Amino acid sequence: MTGHIYRDVILEKHARLFRGAMGAEFLFMDDNARPHRANIVDECLQSEDITCMDWPAYSPDLNPIDYVWDMLGRRIATRQPPPTCIPELRRALLDKWCIILQDQIDNLILSMSRHCKACIASRPGDIIRINHHTNYVILSL
């Protein structure tokens, strides 16, 4: 993925519209992958008035969606026969996504406070500041 693709496919087609629907409380969360930090992406975020959550580098353990991806990956790995092409993988992901319970996702989100505290305790020099927000919106595509 490139910064251009990220801007065109994720930000302009989804995040911008979702931000408009959510209003001023919208807080966008992504990670620090290189395409997400491209100048063209920063310009788009600024022009669309999208506020991003500060995010420490190399911290997938602080992102609930990474745990969901792990659940999906483990469930796909047990599939027999395994997917052998993109359409099969897409179908398998959709099938497995539909059986993840909302309670599981809610529990992951609620566990983030514990994960953040553990991260701060183990790497206090890596945490510069933590912003406190009342509404978190996780956009995953």
N, C-alpha and C positions, 0 to 999 in steps of 0.2 A: 504494500500500500504506500502511496505517496501523499504528501500534504495536499496536493490538488484533488486526488480521489477522496481523501478524508473530508475535505471541505465540500466538494460537490455532492458526494453520496450521503454522508452522515450529517454534516452541519446544515447544509442548505435544504436538503430534502426532509430532514427529520427534526434535528435539534431546534432549528429556527422556528418551525411551526409549533413544536411542543412548548417552546419558551413563550410564544405568543399566547398559547392557550393557558399556561400556568400563571403568567403575569410576573410581577416583580419578585415573587418568592422563589422563582426558578433558580436552581443552582446546578450547573453542569459539571459532571464528573467524568473525567477520562484519566488515563495514566500519562506517564511522561515519555511514551514512545516517540521516537523521532518525528514521524509524520504529524503527530498531534501538536508538536511544538514548532512546526514550520512557520515562517513569517506570514505566509499566505493564510494560514489558519488563525494566527493571532489577529491579523487584520479583519478577518471575517467575524471572529468573536467580538471584537470591539465594535465593528460597524453594526452588528445585530444586537448590541447591548446584552450579550450573554456573559453572565458572571460564572467564572470557573472556580471550583474548589481547589484550594492549595493542596498539593499532593507531594509527599516525599518520594524521591526517586527510589526505584527498586523496591517497591512495597506491595506486591500483589496480595500479600497476606492481609492487607487492609481494605481490599476491594471485594465486597460480597459476590459480585458477578464472577470473579475468578473461582470461587467455590462452586458456583452453579455450573460453570464450564467443566470443572473437575467431575462433578456428578454426571453430567452428560457424557463426558469422555469415558468414564468407567462403565456407564450403561451401554454405550455404543460398542465398547471393547468386548462385551459379553455376547454380542449379537452373532448368531450363527445362521447363515454364513455372514461374514462381515461385509459392509458396503464395499463395492469395488469401483464405483464411479461417483462423480459429483451428485447426480440426481438421486442415487441410492443413499448417499450420505445425508443429503438435504432431507429426504423423507425420514430417514432414521432419526435425525436430530429433532425434527418436528414431532415425530411419534413419541420420543422420549421426553421432549419438553412438555408435552401435554399431560404427562403423568407425574410431573413434579408438583407436589402439593404446595399450595400457597403458604401453608404453615411452615414448610421447610424453608422457603424463601424469607418469610417473616422472621424465623428464628435466626437465620444467617444475619439479617440486618440488625436484629437486636443484640447479636453477639459482637458486633463491631466495637462497641464501647470497651469490652474486655480485650479485644485484639489491640485496640489503640493503646490501652493502658500497658499491656505487655510489651508493645513496641517501644513505648516511651521508657519503660523500666529497663529494657535491654539495650537501647541505643539512644540515651538521652541527648547526646551531642548532635544526632541527626535531625532532631525535631526543633525547628526554629520557633514556630508558633502553631497553635491549633485554633481554627475558627469554629465558633459554636453557632450552629444554625438550627432552627426548629423544624424546618421542612427539608428533607432530603429527597431528591428525585433521581432515580437511577434510570438512565435511558440505555437500553441494551438492544442492539440490532443484530 
